[in-house]
């Protein structure tokens, strides 16, 4: 365990100030995220240095398509999450209790050492929700940067401004899961609300963290044409050019009886996205719309098959037509 950051004590209780839920945690109790515990008047992280999942992934799996394509990233994630999505794809660890899941003892120095030994160019804090293991992320990321590695978060973006700004000092890239574009959807299916996520997106962009957005498309829940248009318009107006990934939903967790996303819906959303943004993708399914095309001349720049980069024609961050392609390429 390690003493947590961002909390205040009053009486025998603690108010956690990490995320907008501002949990009030009584002595010997644990916050809503399942991993921050009040022990005799101090808040501790139960998961520091104890990832439940460790793997070497293609950076495309995050998904990040405009950040060091074709490179490997050393991925770690602990138990716990501050959201409780009915359709969570990693619910076995994100919604589990710490004591019920096997974990690996892996201190920050060892994470960095393993990443280097496995020829990874970055460390990804992913699988569950890196916000709730912030202390572990910060310590690891600082050591990683000193050793020439980049740091990546895959996050729901439901975090308060102060801790996010601290995180931005050491994070190079982020994929934020914008789960929908209505507060009603967020409250009904994720146990959170929309505005803090939108604010996080603006902060990340302002702090010049490389940003990509994923929207998991759930039939009949967040695929309303008007809302999709509003989302794409908001991204363009508030963030500028940001790669947007529309991902296929597969029935899972508490929504196992729902239908998977039809390809037609994904392609419709793709077309809407392209009306506002140059770089839009379809994920979780094999299609030519997982490729990167020049936003100027339309030339195929990066050809992908699943998480594999088959072809990369970007030179010095540009197409042969000299169009500058947004991203981090080296």
C-alpha positions in Angstrom: 0.0 0.0 0.0 0.9 3.6 -0.5 -0.6 6.8 0.9 -2.9 8.2 -1.7 -2.9 11.7 -3.2 -5.8 14.2 -3.4 -7.8 13.8 -0.2 -8.8 15.8 2.9 -9.6 14.6 6.4 -12.5 15.7 8.5 -13.5 14.1 11.8 -12.9 10.3 11.3 -13.8 10.6 7.6 -11.9 11.3 4.4 -13.1 13.1 1.4 -11.4 11.8 -1.8 -10.7 14.6 -4.3 -9.4 12.5 -7.2 -12.5 12.3 -9.3 -15.8 14.2 -9.4 -17.6 11.7 -7.2 -15.8 13.2 -4.2 -16.3 10.0 -2.1 -16.6 10.4 1.6 -14.8 7.4 3.1 -15.3 6.4 6.7 -12.6 4.6 8.7 -11.8 1.1 7.4 -14.0 1.7 4.4 -13.1 1.8 0.7 -14.2 4.4 -1.9 -16.5 3.9 -4.9 -13.6 2.9 -7.1 -12.8 -0.1 -4.9 -9.1 0.6 -4.3 -8.7 3.7 -2.1 -9.1 2.9 1.7 -9.4 4.9 4.8 -7.0 3.4 7.3 -6.9 5.2 10.7 -7.5 8.6 9.1 -5.3 8.3 6.1 -6.3 7.4 2.5 -4.2 4.6 1.0 -4.0 3.0 -2.5 -4.5 -0.7 -2.2 -3.1 -1.4 -5.7 0.1 0.5 -5.8 2.7 -1.7 -7.5 0.2 -4.5 -7.9 -1.2 -4.8 -11.4 -3.8 -7.4 -12.1 -2.9 -7.5 -15.9 0.4 -7.1 -17.6 1.1 -7.6 -21.3 3.1 -6.4 -24.3 0.7 -4.9 -26.8 0.8 -3.2 -30.2 0.1 0.5 -29.6 -2.8 0.1 -32.1 -4.6 -1.9 -29.5 -5.2 1.1 -27.2 -6.2 2.3 -29.9 -3.7 4.9 -30.8 -3.3 5.2 -34.6 -1.3 8.4 -34.8 1.2 7.7 -32.1 4.3 5.7 -32.9 2.5 3.3 -35.2 3.8 -0.3 -35.3 5.5 0.1 -31.9 5.1 -2.0 -28.8 3.8 -0.7 -25.5 4.2 -2.3 -22.1 0.7 -2.4 -20.7 -0.3 -2.6 -17.0 -3.6 -2.3 -15.2 -4.8 -2.8 -11.7 -8.2 -3.8 -10.2 -10.8 -1.1 -9.8 -12.6 1.7 -11.6 -14.5 4.9 -10.7 -17.2 4.1 -13.3 -19.4 1.1 -13.4 -20.4 0.6 -17.0 -23.2 -1.9 -17.6 -21.3 -3.1 -20.7 -17.7 -3.0 -19.4 -15.3 -5.0 -21.6 -12.8 -5.7 -18.7 -15.3 -6.1 -15.9 -13.3 -9.1 -14.4 -10.8 -6.7 -13.1 -12.4 -3.2 -13.2 -15.4 -4.3 -11.2 -13.7 -6.8 -8.9 -12.6 -6.6 -5.3 -8.8 -6.3 -4.8 -8.7 -9.4 -2.6 -10.5 -11.5 -5.2 -8.1 -11.0 -8.1 -4.6 -12.3 -8.6 -2.0 -9.6 -9.0 1.7 -9.3 -9.7 4.1 -7.4 -7.5 5.7 -5.0 -9.9 7.3 -1.8 -8.6 7.7 1.2 -10.9 11.4 0.6 -11.5 10.7 -3.0 -12.6 7.9 -1.9 -15.0 10.3 0.4 -16.8 13.1 -2.3 -16.8 10.7 -4.8 -18.3 9.5 -2.3 -20.9 13.0 -1.7 -22.1 14.0 -5.4 -22.1 11.0 -6.1 -24.4 11.8 -3.3 -26.9 8.7 -1.3 -26.0 8.7 2.4 -26.8 6.1 3.3 -24.3 4.2 2.2 -21.1 0.4 2.1 -21.3 -1.7 2.5 -18.2 -4.8 0.7 -19.3 -7.2 -2.3 -19.0 -9.1 -0.9 -16.0 -8.9 2.8 -15.2 -5.5 4.4 -14.6 -7.0 7.4 -12.8 -7.7 5.2 -9.8 -4.1 4.0 -9.6 -2.8 7.5 -10.1 0.1 7.2 -7.6 1.4 4.2 -9.4 1.1 5.9 -12.8 2.9 9.0 -11.7 5.8 7.3 -10.1 6.3 4.9 -13.0 5.8 7.5 -15.7 8.5 9.8 -14.1 11.0 6.9 -14.2 10.0 6.0 -17.7 10.6 9.5 -19.1 14.1 9.5 -17.5 14.8 6.3 -19.5 13.5 7.6 -22.8 10.1 5.9 -22.8 6.8 7.5 -23.6 3.7 7.2 -21.3 0.2 6.5 -22.5 -3.2 6.4 -20.7 -6.4 4.7 -21.8 -9.0 6.4 -19.7 -12.6 7.3 -19.1 -11.5 10.9 -18.4 -13.6 11.1 -15.3 -11.1 13.0 -13.2 -10.8 16.3 -11.4 -8.8 19.2 -12.9 -5.9 19.3 -10.4 -4.9 15.6 -10.6 -5.3 15.6 -14.4 -3.0 18.6 -14.8 -0.4 16.8 -12.7 -0.8 13.7 -14.8 -0.4 15.8 -18.0 3.2 16.6 -16.9 4.3 13.0 -17.5 1.8 11.6 -20.0 2.6 11.8 -23.7 -0.6 10.4 -25.2 -4.1 9.5 -24.2 -7.1 7.7 -25.7 -10.2 8.8 -23.9 -13.4 6.8 -24.0 -16.1 9.3 -24.8 -18.9 6.8 -24.1 -21.7 8.9 -25.5 -22.8 12.5 -25.9 -25.8 12.7 -23.5 -25.8 13.1 -19.8 -28.7 10.6 -19.6 -26.6 7.9 -21.2 -23.7 8.5 -18.9 -25.9 8.4 -15.7 -27.9 5.4 -16.7 -25.2 3.1 -18.1 -21.9 4.3 -16.5 -22.8 5.6 -13.0 -21.1 9.0 -13.9 -21.9 12.1 -15.9 -20.7 13.8 -19.1 -19.4 17.3 -18.3 -16.2 16.3 -16.4 -15.2 14.1 -19.3 -15.6 16.9 -21.8 -13.6 19.2 -19.5 -10.8 16.6 -19.3 -10.7 16.4 -23.1 -10.2 20.1 -23.3 -7.5 20.1 -20.6 -5.5 17.3 -22.4 -5.7 19.1 -25.7 -4.6 22.4 -24.0 -1.7 20.7 -22.3 -0.6 19.3 -25.6 -1.0 15.6 -24.7 -1.5 13.6 -27.9 -5.2 12.8 -27.9 -7.4 10.3 -29.6 -11.0 9.5 -28.8 -12.9 6.2 -28.8 -16.7 5.9 -28.9 -18.0 2.4 -28.4 -21.3 2.3 -30.4 -24.1 0.5 -28.6 -27.3 -0.1 -30.6 -30.3 1.8 -29.4 -28.3 3.4 -26.5 -25.8 5.9 -27.8 -26.1 5.6 -31.6 -28.7 8.4 -32.2 -27.8 10.2 -35.3 -28.3 13.7 -33.8 -26.2 12.9 -30.8 -23.4 11.5 -33.0 -23.5 14.6 -35.1 -23.4 16.8 -32.0 -20.4 14.9 -30.7 -18.4 15.2 -33.9 -19.2 18.9 -34.1 -18.2 19.4 -30.5 -14.9 17.6 -31.1 -14.1 19.7 -34.1 -15.1 23.0 -32.5 -13.6 22.5 -29.0 -10.6 20.2 -29.8 -9.8 20.7 -33.5 -8.4 17.7 -35.5 -8.5 14.7 -33.2 -8.6 11.1 -34.5 -11.9 9.5 -33.6 -12.5 5.8 -33.3 -16.0 4.3 -33.6 -15.8 0.8 -32.1 -18.1 -2.2 -32.4 -19.9 -3.3 -29.3 -20.1 -6.9 -28.4 -22.7 -8.1 -25.7 -20.8 -8.3 -22.4 -21.1 -8.1 -18.6 -24.6 -6.9 -17.7 -25.6 -6.2 -21.3 -25.1 -9.7 -22.5 -28.5 -9.9 -24.1 -28.1 -6.8 -26.3 -27.3 -7.0 -30.0 -23.8 -6.3 -31.3 -23.3 -3.2 -33.4 -24.2 -3.7 -37.1 -21.4 -2.7 -39.5 -24.0 -0.4 -41.2 -24.3 1.7 -38.0 -20.5 2.0 -37.7 -20.2 3.0 -41.3 -23.0 5.6 -40.9 -21.2 7.0 -37.9 -17.9 7.0 -39.9 -19.5 9.1 -42.6 -20.9 11.5 -40.1 -17.5 11.8 -38.4 -15.8 12.5 -41.8 -18.0 15.5 -42.3 -16.2 17.2 -39.4 -12.9 15.4 -39.0 -10.1 14.2 -41.3 -9.2 11.1 -39.4 -12.0 8.8 -38.4 -11.7 5.0 -37.9 -13.9 1.9 -37.3 -12.5 -0.5 -34.6 -13.2 -3.9 -33.2 -13.8 -5.2 -36.7 -11.7 -5.8 -39.8 -12.4 -3.1 -42.4 -10.5 -0.8 -44.7 -11.7 2.0 -42.4 -9.0 1.0 -39.9 -6.5 2.4 -42.4 -5.1 6.0 -42.3 -5.6 8.0 -45.5 -4.1 11.5 -46.2 -6.5 14.2 -45.2 -5.4 16.1 -48.2 -5.1 13.9 -51.3 -6.7 10.7 -49.9 -3.6 8.5 -50.4 -3.4 5.3 -48.3 -0.7 6.1 -45.7 -1.0 3.4 -43.1 -2.5 0.1 -43.9 -3.6 -2.0 -40.9 -4.9 -5.5 -40.4 -6.3 -5.7 -36.9 -3.5 -4.5 -34.6 -0.8 -5.1 -37.2 0.7 -2.3 -39.4 1.1 -3.8 -42.8 2.3 -0.6 -44.6 3.4 2.8 -43.5 4.0 5.5 -46.1 4.3 8.5 -43.8 7.7 10.2 -44.1 8.8 12.9 -41.6 5.1 13.3 -40.6 3.9 14.1 -44.1 2.2 12.5 -47.1 4.0 12.5 -50.5 1.7 15.4 -51.4 3.4 17.3 -48.5 0.2 17.4 -46.4 1.2 17.4 -42.7 -0.4 14.4 -40.9 -1.2 15.1 -37.3 0.4 12.7 -34.9 3.6 11.7 -33.1 5.6 9.7 -35.6 9.0 9.3 -34.0 
